[in-house]
Amino acid sequence: MKAKRLLCLAAVLMTLTVANAASRILEDGGTGPYKAIMQDDPSLAAHTIFVPQDLSKFDKKNPLPILVWGNGACTNSPWEHVNFLNEIASYGFIVLATGFIPMDEQPYRGPMSTTEQQIESMDWAIAQNADPNSPYYNKLDVKNICVAGMSCGGLQTLFNCADPRIKTLMICNSGLFSTENAGSAVGGMPMPPKSKLNEIHTPIMYLLGGETDIAYGNGMDDFHRIEHVAACATNFPVGHGGTYRQPHGGEFSVVALAWLQWQLKGDKQAAKMFKGKDCELSKRKDWTIEKNAKFDSLK
């Protein structure tokens, strides 16, 4: 009887949490098997969550891997990336994006985000997974976390790259500035030195927009310096803006999802996008991929 009361209380608390959250359904929930929702949560200030609408399908045996995301221009809202992030969530991930939930299509105008917000996302996910009163109790795969970001968000990701909880990294339209070009950075961006790359302890993918991407030089220079962990650099010639705002995130979501399915879910089919001389990405229209010496040792 006591156990039933506790379960009822937990259900009430979950309902109250959802009731106090702002939310939007984007693009009919995405194309994946788990229709997603974008929402915020009172317990995670200044963050936006993208997650499957029906959490009953997830448990200890089938938990949600975690993508932590930082936005371009250090913007404190993922307003430019919602289609991309929502699409990822619809394939059975929880995405914790830095910044306030965008409830309309208007650009965010406000103070910049910080590197610490990505750490807050990881702290929150681990706490929620362990909390019996949380709707995410025993539903998050806290051992499989990818930290990623676009442009400034990629710099924030590299700033945080040494965190031992990270399983893999995804650096999108970004790369560390060198001493020679540091003056071209936007004020307020994190500016780790190139030596920061030595602190990376996980596989890493660079997702770049080709030679017209203003971050192309920095990103490719990073990639060529990374020798101690498996790394690849992928390029699709669309420039710095990527395809995030296209329906369902466009081509970038296809490649990002394959990386996440492989690195966080161990999906061997997804690995074929990257592995081998004739990998699927090398045959995909307009895409190119380069890999370092350690890459093909990835399982």
C-alpha positions as CSV (number, residue, x, y, z in Angstrom):
1,M,0.0,0.0,0.0
2,K,2.8,2.4,0.9
3,A,4.6,1.6,-2.4
4,K,1.4,2.5,-4.3
5,R,1.1,5.8,-2.5
6,L,4.7,6.6,-3.3
7,L,4.1,5.8,-7.0
8,C,1.0,8.0,-7.0
9,L,3.0,10.9,-5.4
10,A,5.7,10.5,-8.0
11,A,3.2,10.6,-10.8
12,V,1.7,13.8,-9.4
13,L,5.1,15.4,-9.2
14,M,5.9,14.5,-12.8
15,T,2.6,16.0,-13.9
16,L,3.3,19.2,-12.1
17,T,6.7,19.4,-13.6
18,V,5.3,19.0,-17.1
19,A,2.5,21.5,-16.4
20,N,5.0,24.2,-15.5
21,A,7.1,23.6,-18.6
22,A,6.8,25.5,-21.9
23,S,6.8,23.3,-24.9
24,R,6.5,23.1,-28.7
25,I,6.0,20.3,-31.2
26,L,8.4,20.9,-34.2
27,E,7.9,19.3,-37.7
28,D,5.4,16.8,-36.4
29,G,7.9,15.5,-33.9
30,G,10.7,14.5,-36.4
31,T,11.1,11.6,-38.8
32,G,12.4,9.1,-36.2
33,P,10.5,6.3,-34.5
34,Y,10.0,8.3,-31.3
35,K,8.1,11.6,-32.0
36,A,9.9,14.3,-30.1
37,I,8.9,17.5,-28.2
38,M,10.9,20.6,-27.4
39,Q,10.4,21.8,-23.8
40,D,12.1,23.5,-20.9
41,D,12.1,22.3,-17.2
42,P,12.0,24.4,-14.1
43,S,14.8,22.3,-12.6
44,L,17.2,23.2,-15.4
45,A,17.2,27.0,-15.9
46,A,18.4,28.5,-19.2
47,H,18.3,25.2,-21.1
48,T,16.1,23.6,-23.7
49,I,15.3,19.9,-23.8
50,F,14.4,17.9,-26.9
51,V,13.1,14.4,-26.0
52,P,10.7,11.7,-27.2
53,Q,7.2,12.5,-26.2
54,D,6.5,9.0,-24.9
55,L,9.0,8.2,-22.2
56,S,7.3,4.9,-21.3
57,K,9.3,3.3,-24.1
58,F,12.6,3.9,-22.2
59,D,14.0,2.2,-19.1
60,K,17.3,0.8,-17.8
61,K,17.4,-1.7,-20.6
62,N,16.6,0.9,-23.3
63,P,17.8,4.3,-22.0
64,L,18.2,7.5,-23.9
65,P,21.8,8.5,-24.7
66,I,22.5,12.2,-24.1
67,L,23.5,14.9,-26.5
68,V,24.7,18.2,-24.8
69,W,24.6,21.1,-27.3
70,G,26.1,24.6,-27.5
71,N,24.8,27.2,-29.9
72,G,26.4,29.3,-32.6
73,A,27.4,32.9,-31.7
74,C,27.4,31.8,-28.0
75,T,23.6,32.5,-28.3
76,N,21.7,31.6,-25.1
77,S,18.9,29.9,-27.1
78,P,19.0,27.1,-29.7
79,W,16.6,29.0,-31.9
80,E,18.7,28.4,-35.1
81,H,19.1,24.6,-34.4
82,V,15.7,23.4,-33.3
83,N,14.9,21.3,-36.5
84,F,18.3,19.6,-36.3
85,L,18.1,18.9,-32.5
86,N,14.5,17.8,-32.6
87,E,15.3,15.3,-35.4
88,I,18.0,13.8,-33.3
89,A,15.7,13.4,-30.3
90,S,13.2,11.6,-32.5
91,Y,15.6,8.7,-32.9
92,G,15.8,8.0,-29.2
93,F,18.1,10.6,-27.7
94,I,17.6,13.3,-25.1
95,V,19.2,16.6,-26.3
96,L,20.1,19.2,-23.6
97,A,20.7,22.5,-25.4
98,T,22.2,25.5,-23.9
99,G,19.8,28.4,-23.5
100,F,16.2,29.5,-23.3
101,I,13.5,27.7,-25.2
102,P,12.5,29.5,-28.5
103,M,8.7,29.7,-28.5
104,D,8.6,31.4,-31.9
105,E,10.9,32.0,-34.9
106,Q,12.3,35.3,-33.7
107,P,16.1,35.5,-33.1
108,Y,17.2,35.5,-29.5
109,R,18.4,38.8,-28.2
110,G,20.1,38.7,-24.9
111,P,23.3,37.9,-23.0
112,M,25.7,35.3,-24.3
113,S,25.8,31.7,-23.1
114,T,28.6,30.3,-21.0
115,T,30.8,27.1,-21.1
116,E,29.5,26.2,-17.7
117,Q,26.0,25.5,-19.1
118,Q,27.2,22.4,-20.8
119,I,28.5,21.1,-17.5
120,E,25.1,22.0,-15.9
121,S,23.4,19.8,-18.6
122,M,25.5,16.8,-17.7
123,D,25.1,17.4,-13.9
124,W,21.3,17.6,-14.4
125,A,21.0,14.5,-16.5
126,I,22.9,12.4,-14.0
127,A,20.8,13.7,-11.1
128,Q,17.5,13.2,-12.9
129,N,18.4,9.7,-13.8
130,A,19.0,8.9,-10.1
131,D,15.9,10.7,-8.8
132,P,12.8,8.5,-8.2
133,N,10.6,11.6,-8.5
134,S,11.9,12.5,-11.9
135,P,10.2,11.6,-15.2
136,Y,13.7,10.6,-16.4
137,Y,14.4,8.2,-13.5
138,N,16.4,5.2,-14.8
139,K,15.7,6.4,-18.4
140,L,18.9,8.2,-19.3
141,D,22.1,6.6,-20.5
142,V,24.5,8.6,-18.4
143,K,27.5,6.5,-19.6
144,N,26.9,7.6,-23.2
145,I,27.1,11.4,-23.4
146,C,28.2,13.4,-26.5
147,V,29.0,17.0,-26.1
148,A,28.7,19.0,-29.2
149,G,28.2,22.5,-30.5
150,M,28.2,24.8,-33.6
151,S,30.6,27.7,-34.1
152,C,31.0,29.3,-30.6
153,G,29.2,26.2,-29.2
154,G,32.0,24.1,-30.7
155,L,34.6,26.3,-28.8
156,Q,32.6,25.8,-25.6
157,T,32.6,22.0,-26.3
158,L,36.4,22.0,-26.8
159,F,36.8,24.1,-23.6
160,N,35.0,21.3,-21.7
161,C,36.6,18.4,-23.6
162,A,38.5,17.0,-20.7
163,D,35.4,16.1,-18.7
164,P,35.6,12.4,-18.0
165,R,31.9,11.9,-18.4
166,I,32.1,12.6,-22.1
167,K,32.0,9.6,-24.4
168,T,32.4,11.4,-27.8
169,L,32.6,14.9,-29.2
170,M,31.1,16.5,-32.3
171,I,32.5,19.9,-33.4
172,C,30.2,21.6,-35.9
173,N,31.3,24.5,-38.1
174,S,34.0,25.3,-35.6
175,G,37.6,24.9,-34.5
176,L,40.1,26.5,-32.2
177,F,41.7,29.8,-33.2
178,S,45.4,29.9,-33.7
179,T,47.7,32.7,-32.4
180,E,47.7,34.1,-35.9
181,N,44.0,34.5,-36.4
182,A,42.7,35.0,-32.8
183,G,42.0,38.6,-33.5
184,S,39.2,37.7,-35.8
185,A,37.2,36.0,-33.0
186,V,34.0,37.6,-31.8
187,G,34.3,39.1,-28.3
188,G,33.1,36.9,-25.5
189,M,33.9,33.6,-27.2
190,P,35.9,31.1,-25.2
191,M,39.5,31.0,-26.6
192,P,41.3,27.9,-25.5
193,P,44.8,27.5,-27.0
194,K,45.5,24.8,-29.5
195,S,47.2,22.8,-26.7
196,K,43.6,22.1,-25.4
197,L,43.3,19.5,-28.1
198,N,45.7,17.3,-26.1
199,E,43.0,17.0,-23.4
200,I,40.5,15.3,-25.7
201,H,40.1,11.7,-24.5
202,T,37.3,10.5,-26.8
203,P,36.6,9.9,-30.5
204,I,35.8,13.2,-32.2
205,M,34.1,14.2,-35.4
206,Y,34.4,17.6,-37.1
207,L,31.2,18.5,-39.1
208,L,32.2,21.4,-41.4
209,G,30.6,23.4,-44.2
210,G,33.5,23.1,-46.7
211,E,36.0,25.7,-47.8
212,T,33.5,28.6,-47.7
213,D,32.8,27.9,-44.0
214,I,34.7,30.6,-42.0
215,A,35.6,27.9,-39.5
216,Y,37.0,25.5,-42.1
217,G,40.6,26.5,-41.6
218,N,40.4,26.3,-37.8
219,G,38.5,23.0,-37.9
220,M,40.8,21.3,-40.4
221,D,43.9,22.6,-38.5
222,D,42.5,21.0,-35.3
223,F,41.8,17.8,-37.1
224,H,45.4,17.6,-38.5
225,R,46.8,18.1,-35.0
226,I,44.8,15.4,-33.3
227,E,46.9,12.2,-33.3
228,H,46.2,10.6,-29.9
229,V,42.5,9.8,-30.4
230,A,40.4,8.7,-33.3
231,A,39.3,11.7,-35.3
232,C,37.6,12.4,-38.6
233,A,36.7,15.6,-40.5
234,T,33.6,15.6,-42.6
235,N,32.7,18.4,-45.0
236,F,29.5,19.4,-46.9
237,P,29.9,22.5,-49.1
238,V,27.2,24.8,-47.6
239,G,29.3,27.3,-45.7
240,H,29.2,28.3,-42.1
241,G,25.4,28.2,-41.6
242,G,25.2,24.4,-42.2
243,T,21.8,22.8,-42.8
244,Y,20.4,23.1,-39.3
245,R,17.4,25.2,-40.2
246,Q,16.4,23.1,-43.2
247,P,13.5,20.6,-42.8
248,H,14.6,18.0,-40.2
249,G,18.0,19.5,-40.1
250,G,19.0,18.6,-43.6
251,E,22.1,16.7,-44.5
252,F,23.9,17.6,-41.3
253,S,21.3,15.7,-39.2
254,V,21.9,12.6,-41.3
255,V,25.6,12.5,-40.6
256,A,25.3,13.7,-37.0
257,L,22.7,10.9,-36.3
258,A,24.9,8.3,-37.8
259,W,27.8,9.4,-35.6
260,L,25.6,9.4,-32.5
261,Q,24.0,6.1,-33.3
262,W,27.4,4.5,-33.7
263,Q,29.3,6.2,-30.8
264,L,26.5,6.2,-28.2
265,K,24.4,3.2,-29.2
266,G,27.0,0.9,-30.8
267,D,25.0,0.7,-34.0
268,K,27.2,-1.2,-36.5
269,Q,25.0,-0.2,-39.5
270,A,25.5,3.5,-38.6
271,A,29.3,2.9,-38.4
272,K,29.3,2.1,-42.1
273,M,28.7,5.8,-42.7
274,F,32.3,6.4,-41.6
275,K,34.3,3.2,-41.5
276,G,36.3,1.7,-44.3
277,K,37.9,3.0,-47.5
278,D,34.5,3.0,-49.3
279,C,32.4,4.3,-46.4
280,E,28.9,5.5,-47.1
281,L,29.8,9.1,-46.5
282,S,32.4,9.0,-49.3
283,K,29.7,8.0,-51.7
284,R,27.1,10.5,-50.5
285,K,26.7,13.4,-52.9
286,D,29.0,16.4,-52.2
287,W,30.3,15.0,-48.9
288,T,34.0,14.4,-48.2
289,I,35.6,12.7,-45.2
290,E,39.2,12.6,-43.9
291,K,40.3,10.3,-41.1
292,N,43.4,10.1,-38.9
293,A,45.5,7.0,-38.4
294,K,43.6,5.9,-35.3
295,F,40.2,6.2,-36.8
296,D,39.7,2.8,-38.4
297,S,40.6,1.1,-35.1
298,L,37.3,2.3,-33.7
299,K,34.8,-0.6,-33.1
